C-alpha cells in the first residue's frame, strides 16, 4: 500500500498553503532543486560538452520516456521525451493522418484543450487537401465515430470539468470503423491508471508539469504503438530524430522506432528536474492514487455542496467518470478564486465561470480538503470575494 505521508514529505509546499492546482502545475519536489543544481555544477560545469556522452544526456529522452511509460501502461521503447506538448500533438496527428490517407475527417470534442484544436486546424490548413476537423460535444463522440473518420483525437480528461473518456471503448470503436486514435494525456498521466498498450491506442502525447510535477515548461512526451513505430513518418523531421544525427546528412533518414519522434536538442536542465520528479513515483501504486483521489474528491464535493449551495457542480458526480479534479461553476468564479488564493487555498479559474480544484493524494489529504472547504465557505458566506481587487484579471487565471 502506498504511504502518502511519505510522498507528501517529498514536496516543498509552503507552510499554510493548501495546494489544489496540481492539475495545472505540480508543486516542487524536494529533490528537484538539488538534482538540477548538481546537473549544472557537476555535469555541465565540470564536463562541459563532454556531458552529452559521459553524463548520458544524449540518451535521456528515451530513458526518461521509459520511466513515464511505466506510469501510462506503455512498453519500454515506445515513449520519448522532448519538445512541447503542442509539437507532440502536431507530430502525432500528422503521422496518424498519413497512416490513413484515404480519409479526410478528424473527430474531436469541445472538451479538448483548445491548443490541440488550434494545432489540428493549422495542420489541416497547411496540408490543404480537403481535410475537415469535426468537433462535437464530449457525450456525442461515440455516436459520431463512423467510416468517414481518419483520426479520433481526444484529451482523455476534460481540462474544464474533469470528465473522463473511456479510452478502451472509444479506441475499440474507432478501430472497428477504420480510424486511428491520438490521445492527449495531459490530465491523465500521474492522475489515474492509463493502459495505452492494453487499450490499443495508436498515439498518445502528454505534458510533465501537471501531475508529474516536473516544473513550469517541462518537456512533453509522445507514445507510438509498436505496430506504427517504424512506419509512422515524422512530419517534423528534426536532426535528433535522424537515423544518424552526427553524420550530418543533407537528406533525412528517420531513426528507428520511437527515436524518429525526437525533434530538437533535448532540454537537459529541465529533464534533470523531470527525472527527480519521477523518483517520487518509486513505490507508489497508481491504483492506490486513483482510489485516494476519488475518495478525496467525493469528500470535497459533499462538503462544498452542503456548505456552499450557490456553487454548481460541473464535474461528473461519479468518481469513476472523472479525473483527479473537481470543478464548480459560479458567475463570479474568477473573483471567488482570487479571494481563495489570497487566503492560501490555491486552485484556478477557466472562463467563463469555472473554478477548478485538483485533488492529488501525493500531497493532499482529508485534513487539507476539510480546511479548504472551511475557507471556501467563509469566502462565499461573507462575500469576501466581492471587491474590485479580486475582479481584476491577471494574465494567467
KEBA-591069 format. One line per 2 residues: number of its first residue (from 1); their letters; for each residue y, x, z of C-alpha. Coordinates in Angstrom, 2 decimals, decimal comma. Example, Ala and Ser with C-alpha at 12.3 -4.5 7.8 and 13.67 -1.06 7.14 Angstrom:
1> as> -4,50 12,30 7,80 ~ -1,06 13,67 7,14
This chain:
1> xx> 0,00 0,00 0,00 ~ 3,48 1,27 -0,89
3> xx> 5,60 2,49 2,02 ~ 9,02 1,03 1,23
5> xx> 10,53 2,64 4,33 ~ 9,69 5,98 2,78
7> xx> 11,10 5,05 -0,62 ~ 14,32 3,80 0,97
9> xx> 14,80 7,19 2,64 ~ 14,76 8,81 -0,79
11> xx> 18,04 7,21 -1,87 ~ 21,57 8,20 -0,91
13> xx> 23,17 4,79 -0,33 ~ 26,45 4,90 1,62
15> xx> 26,32 3,59 5,18 ~ 27,15 -0,10 5,42
17> xx> 26,65 -0,78 1,72 ~ 24,19 -3,47 0,60
19> xx> 23,45 -2,40 -2,96 ~ 22,33 -5,30 -5,13
21> xx> 23,20 -3,84 -8,51 ~ 20,24 -1,65 -9,37
23> xx> 19,76 -3,93 -12,37 ~ 22,91 -2,32 -13,79
25> xx> 22,94 1,20 -12,30 ~ 20,39 2,52 -9,86
27> xx> 21,60 4,45 -6,78 ~ 21,43 8,22 -6,43
29> xx> 18,02 9,61 -5,49 ~ 18,48 12,15 -2,70
31> xx> 16,62 14,84 -4,64 ~ 18,59 14,42 -7,86
33> xx> 21,70 16,35 -6,88 ~ 19,66 19,35 -5,75
35> xx> 17,45 19,22 -8,84 ~ 20,47 19,15 -11,15
37> xx> 22,14 21,93 -9,17 ~ 19,05 24,11 -9,43
39> xx> 18,75 23,41 -13,13 ~ 22,34 24,52 -13,66
41> xx> 22,26 27,61 -11,46 ~ 18,64 28,77 -11,73
43> xx> 17,72 27,72 -15,27 ~ 20,94 27,63 -17,30
45> xx> 22,77 30,13 -15,10 ~ 20,05 32,80 -14,99
47> xx> 18,05 32,19 -18,14 ~ 20,88 31,17 -20,47
49> xx> 19,44 30,23 -23,87 ~ 16,04 31,56 -22,82
51> xx> 15,74 28,36 -20,79 ~ 14,55 26,48 -23,88
53> xx> 11,33 28,47 -23,65 ~ 10,93 29,83 -20,12
55> xx> 12,14 26,66 -18,35 ~ 10,37 24,28 -20,71
57> xx> 13,47 22,49 -21,90 ~ 12,10 22,00 -25,41
59> xx> 9,06 20,04 -24,25 ~ 10,79 17,95 -21,59
61> xx> 11,35 14,84 -23,77 ~ 7,58 14,48 -24,26
63> xx> 6,60 15,48 -20,69 ~ 9,06 13,09 -19,08
65> xx> 8,15 10,46 -21,65 ~ 4,58 10,62 -20,37
67> xx> 5,83 10,06 -16,81 ~ 7,70 6,94 -17,92
69> xx> 4,71 5,84 -19,95 ~ 2,63 5,57 -16,77
71> xx> 5,13 3,02 -15,45 ~ 5,08 0,87 -18,58
73> xx> 1,41 0,84 -19,50 ~ 1,66 3,39 -22,29
75> xx> -0,80 6,20 -23,00 ~ 0,26 9,83 -22,84
77> xx> 1,83 10,98 -26,08 ~ 3,30 7,60 -27,03
79> xx> 6,71 7,78 -25,30 ~ 9,53 10,27 -25,84
81> xx> 12,90 10,55 -24,07 ~ 16,32 11,30 -25,54
83> xx> 19,50 9,90 -27,07 ~ 20,84 6,47 -26,05
85> xx> 19,25 3,05 -25,94 ~ 21,33 1,85 -28,90
87> xx> 19,98 4,72 -31,00 ~ 16,42 3,94 -29,94
89> xx> 16,88 0,25 -30,82 ~ 18,09 1,30 -34,27
91> xx> 15,13 3,64 -34,72 ~ 12,53 1,12 -33,60
93> xx> 13,90 -1,76 -35,66 ~ 14,39 0,31 -38,81
95> xx> 10,85 1,69 -38,60 ~ 9,37 -1,75 -37,93
97> xx> 11,15 -3,25 -40,93 ~ 9,81 -0,53 -43,22
99> xx> 6,29 -1,22 -41,99 ~ 6,66 -4,88 -43,03
101> xx> 8,50 -4,54 -46,34 ~ 7,77 -7,94 -47,89
103> xx> 9,65 -9,93 -45,23 ~ 13,34 -10,31 -44,54
105> xx> 13,82 -12,14 -41,19 ~ 14,35 -10,53 -37,78
107> xx> 13,90 -13,01 -34,93 ~ 15,74 -12,53 -31,64
109> xx> 17,28 -14,72 -28,95 ~ 20,56 -15,42 -27,21
111> xx> 19,24 -13,72 -24,08 ~ 19,01 -10,40 -25,86
113> xx> 21,56 -7,80 -24,84 ~ 24,48 -8,10 -27,30
115> xx> 24,31 -4,42 -28,21 ~ 20,80 -4,91 -29,57
117> xx> 22,08 -7,73 -31,77 ~ 25,05 -5,62 -32,89
119> xx> 22,74 -2,76 -33,82 ~ 20,47 -5,12 -35,73
121> xx> 23,38 -6,68 -37,61 ~ 24,81 -3,29 -38,52
123> xx> 21,44 -2,03 -39,75 ~ 20,84 -5,12 -41,87
125> xx> 24,29 -4,88 -43,44 ~ 23,69 -1,23 -44,29
127> xx> 20,32 -1,99 -45,86 ~ 21,90 -4,78 -47,95
129> xx> 18,55 -6,19 -49,04 ~ 18,93 -9,82 -48,11
131> xx> 17,82 -9,48 -44,50 ~ 18,59 -12,25 -42,00
133> xx> 19,00 -11,97 -38,22 ~ 17,81 -15,27 -36,77
135> xx> 18,89 -15,86 -33,16 ~ 17,51 -18,78 -31,16
137> xx> 17,56 -19,86 -27,52 ~ 15,04 -17,95 -25,35
139> xx> 12,91 -21,04 -24,81 ~ 12,71 -21,60 -28,59
141> xx> 11,39 -18,16 -29,54 ~ 7,71 -19,03 -29,59
143> xx> 8,20 -22,04 -31,85 ~ 10,39 -20,00 -34,22
145> xx> 7,69 -17,41 -34,95 ~ 6,25 -18,08 -38,41
147> xx> 5,13 -16,31 -41,59 ~ 8,73 -15,51 -42,62
149> xx> 9,34 -13,18 -39,66 ~ 9,24 -9,44 -40,28
151> xx> 10,08 -8,30 -36,75 ~ 10,33 -10,05 -33,40
153> xx> 12,99 -8,15 -31,41 ~ 13,44 -9,22 -27,78
155> xx> 14,61 -7,95 -24,43 ~ 11,73 -8,77 -22,10
157> xx> 14,01 -9,74 -19,19 ~ 17,23 -11,64 -19,97
159> xx> 20,11 -9,46 -18,77 ~ 22,10 -12,50 -17,65
161> xx> 19,61 -14,79 -15,94 ~ 16,59 -12,58 -15,35
163> xx> 14,37 -14,94 -17,39 ~ 11,11 -13,16 -18,24
165> xx> 9,45 -13,45 -21,62 ~ 5,65 -13,45 -21,87
167> xx> 5,22 -10,20 -23,81 ~ 1,50 -10,56 -24,33
169> xx> 1,64 -14,16 -25,61 ~ 4,62 -13,64 -27,89
171> xx> 3,24 -10,41 -29,31 ~ -0,08 -12,11 -29,99
173> xx> 1,64 -14,96 -31,82 ~ 3,87 -12,54 -33,77
175> xx> 0,85 -10,55 -34,91 ~ -1,01 -13,70 -35,88
177> xx> 1,96 -14,58 -38,09 ~ 2,03 -11,08 -39,60
179> xx> 5,14 -9,87 -37,72 ~ 5,73 -6,68 -35,74
181> xx> 7,38 -6,51 -32,32 ~ 10,18 -4,47 -30,78
183> xx> 10,59 -4,91 -27,01 ~ 13,63 -3,77 -25,03
185> xx> 12,54 -2,86 -21,50 ~ 15,99 -2,13 -20,07
187> xx> 15,49 -4,69 -17,28 ~ 11,71 -4,27 -17,03
189> xx> 10,90 -0,57 -16,63 ~ 10,74 0,11 -12,90
191> xx> 11,25 -3,56 -12,06 ~ 7,87 -5,11 -12,85
193> xx> 4,48 -4,17 -14,27 ~ 4,67 -3,61 -18,03
195> xx> 1,49 -3,21 -20,08 ~ 2,58 -2,14 -23,55
197> xx> -0,83 -0,96 -24,68 ~ -2,69 -4,00 -23,36
199> xx> -0,10 -6,34 -24,86 ~ -0,47 -4,50 -28,19
201> xx> 3,29 -4,08 -28,55 ~ 4,29 -2,19 -31,69
203> xx> 7,53 -0,60 -30,49 ~ 9,42 -0,57 -27,21
205> xx> 12,64 1,01 -26,00 ~ 14,43 1,22 -22,69
207> xx> 17,04 2,92 -20,57 ~ 16,52 5,00 -17,43
209> xx> 19,73 4,41 -15,48 ~ 18,84 0,97 -14,10
211> xx> 15,57 0,55 -12,18 ~ 14,51 4,15 -12,92
213> xx> 17,64 5,43 -11,11 ~ 18,40 8,41 -13,36
215> xx> 22,18 8,10 -13,23 ~ 25,02 6,87 -15,47
217> xx> 24,48 7,70 -19,12 ~ 20,90 8,89 -18,52
219> xx> 18,79 9,21 -21,70 ~ 16,74 6,39 -23,17
221> xx> 13,10 6,29 -24,26 ~ 11,10 4,94 -27,16
223> xx> 7,45 3,92 -27,41 ~ 5,49 3,72 -30,64
225> xx> 1,97 2,27 -30,66 ~ -0,62 4,87 -31,68
227> xx> -1,55 2,90 -34,80 ~ 2,02 3,36 -36,11
229> xx> 2,77 6,81 -34,72 ~ 2,01 8,80 -37,87
231> xx> 3,20 6,23 -40,40 ~ 6,48 4,97 -38,91
233> xx> 9,32 6,66 -40,77 ~ 12,21 7,69 -38,53
235> xx> 15,39 6,26 -40,04 ~ 17,45 8,75 -38,03
237> xx> 15,87 11,96 -39,25 ~ 17,27 14,42 -36,73
239> xx> 16,28 18,04 -36,58 ~ 14,42 17,62 -33,27
241> xx> 12,10 15,15 -35,00 ~ 11,30 17,59 -37,79
243> xx> 7,77 18,94 -38,10 ~ 9,13 22,46 -37,55
245> xx> 12,71 22,31 -36,23 ~ 13,24 26,04 -36,24
247> xx> 12,02 26,51 -39,79 ~ 15,41 25,01 -40,76
249> xx> 14,01 23,45 -43,92 ~ 16,56 21,70 -46,08
251> xx> 14,09 18,86 -46,65 ~ 12,96 16,66 -43,77
253> xx> 9,29 16,51 -42,79 ~ 8,55 14,13 -39,93
255> xx> 6,95 15,60 -36,83 ~ 3,54 14,47 -35,62
257> xx> 3,25 11,19 -33,73 ~ 5,95 10,33 -31,24
259> xx> 7,68 13,68 -31,82 ~ 9,21 12,27 -35,01
261> xx> 11,28 9,86 -32,91 ~ 13,28 12,71 -31,41
263> xx> 16,75 12,95 -32,96 ~ 19,26 15,33 -31,41
265> xx> 19,28 18,11 -28,83 ~ 17,98 16,68 -25,54
267> xx> 20,48 16,30 -22,64 ~ 18,82 18,79 -20,32
269> xx> 21,12 18,33 -17,32 ~ 20,70 14,54 -17,43
271> xx> 16,97 14,94 -17,87 ~ 16,80 17,01 -14,68
273> xx> 18,24 14,03 -12,81 ~ 15,75 11,72 -14,53
275> xx> 12,83 13,97 -13,63 ~ 13,90 13,95 -9,97
277> xx> 14,37 10,16 -10,04 ~ 10,83 9,70 -11,32
279> xx> 9,50 11,61 -8,30 ~ 10,40 8,54 -6,22
281> xx> 7,62 6,67 -8,01 ~ 4,89 9,02 -6,84
283> xx> 2,63 6,97 -4,57 ~ 4,36 3,69 -5,49
285> xx> 2,33 0,75 -6,77 ~ 4,14 -1,32 -9,38
287> xx> 2,12 -4,32 -8,22 ~ 3,49 -3,82 -4,69
289> xx> 7,00 -3,52 -6,10 ~ 6,58 -6,75 -8,01
291> xx> 5,25 -8,72 -5,03 ~ 8,03 -7,43 -2,77
293> xx> 10,68 -8,12 -5,39 ~ 9,60 -11,73 -5,82
295> xx> 9,49 -12,27 -2,05 ~ 12,99 -10,83 -1,59
297> xx> 14,39 -12,87 -4,45 ~ 12,77 -16,07 -3,20
299> xx> 14,29 -15,46 0,23 ~ 17,69 -14,77 -1,32
301> xx> 17,58 -17,98 -3,36 ~ 16,54 -20,12 -0,37
303> xx> 19,25 -18,71 1,88 ~ 22,03 -18,86 -0,69
305> xx> 21,25 -22,41 -1,73 ~ 21,08 -23,54 1,89
307> xx> 24,39 -21,97 2,84 ~ 26,38 -21,85 -0,41
309> xx> 25,84 -25,19 -2,19 ~ 28,73 -24,60 -4,60
311> xx> 26,72 -21,87 -6,34 ~ 24,35 -22,91 -9,12
313> xx> 21,12 -21,01 -9,66 ~ 20,95 -19,60 -13,21
315> xx> 17,66 -17,73 -12,83 ~ 14,18 -19,28 -13,07
317> xx> 13,13 -20,59 -9,67 ~ 9,54 -19,48 -10,24
319> xx> 9,39 -15,79 -9,34 ~ 6,68 -15,14 -11,92
321> xx> 9,11 -16,21 -14,65 ~ 11,95 -13,84 -13,80
323> xx> 12,54 -10,11 -13,48 ~ 13,95 -8,38 -10,42
325> xx> 17,37 -10,05 -10,33 ~ 18,81 -13,39 -9,30
327> xx> 21,88 -14,89 -10,93 ~ 24,17 -17,66 -9,72
329> xx> 26,95 -19,41 -11,58 ~ 30,40 -20,30 -10,29
331> xx> 33,66 -20,96 -12,22 ~ 35,32 -18,28 -10,06
333> xx> 32,35 -15,94 -10,20 ~ 34,42 -12,87 -11,07
335> xx> 36,79 -13,23 -8,13 ~ 33,91 -14,01 -5,76
337> xx> 32,06 -10,89 -6,83 ~ 35,14 -8,74 -6,33
339> xx> 35,54 -10,13 -2,83 ~ 31,88 -9,32 -2,12
341> xx> 32,21 -5,79 -3,44 ~ 35,27 -5,29 -1,24
343> xx> 33,00 -6,18 1,69 ~ 30,28 -3,73 0,59
345> xx> 27,91 -6,26 -0,95 ~ 27,68 -4,83 -4,45
347> xx> 26,43 -6,98 -7,30 ~ 28,10 -7,55 -10,65
349> xx> 29,50 -10,21 -12,95 ~ 28,77 -11,25 -16,53
351> xx> 31,06 -13,56 -18,46 ~ 31,75 -16,35 -18,39
353> xx> 30,62 -17,29 -14,87 ~ 27,50 -15,33 -13,88
355> xx> 27,08 -13,34 -10,66 ~ 24,04 -11,05 -10,73
357> xx> 22,17 -9,64 -7,75 ~ 19,39 -7,07 -8,13
359> xx> 16,60 -7,23 -5,55 ~ 14,95 -3,81 -5,64
361> xx> 12,42 -3,20 -2,84 ~ 12,54 0,58 -3,24
363> xx> 15,74 0,47 -1,16 ~ 16,40 -3,20 -0,28
365> xx> 14,54 -5,16 2,40 ~ 14,71 -8,52 4,15
367> xx> 17,38 -7,32 6,58 ~ 19,71 -6,37 3,72
369> xx> 19,08 -9,70 1,98 ~ 19,95 -11,72 5,09
371> xx> 23,04 -9,61 5,80 ~ 24,20 -10,04 2,21
373> xx> 23,85 -13,82 2,41 ~ 25,92 -13,85 5,61
375> xx> 28,76 -12,18 3,75 ~ 28,39 -14,35 0,64
377> xx> 28,55 -17,47 2,80 ~ 31,65 -16,22 4,60
379> xx> 33,42 -15,36 1,33 ~ 32,70 -18,81 -0,10
381> xx> 33,18 -20,96 3,01 ~ 36,52 -19,37 3,84
383> xx> 37,64 -18,91 0,20 ~ 38,20 -15,21 0,79
385> xx> 37,90 -14,70 -2,96 ~ 41,00 -16,82 -3,69
387> xx> 43,59 -14,08 -4,17 ~ 45,33 -12,54 -7,16
389> xx> 43,81 -9,18 -6,30 ~ 40,26 -10,40 -6,82
391> xx> 41,10 -12,18 -10,07 ~ 42,49 -9,06 -11,73
393> xx> 39,94 -7,98 -14,33 ~ 38,74 -4,39 -14,29
395> xx> 37,45 -2,52 -17,32 ~ 33,87 -2,79 -16,05
397> x> 32,76 -6,06 -14,45
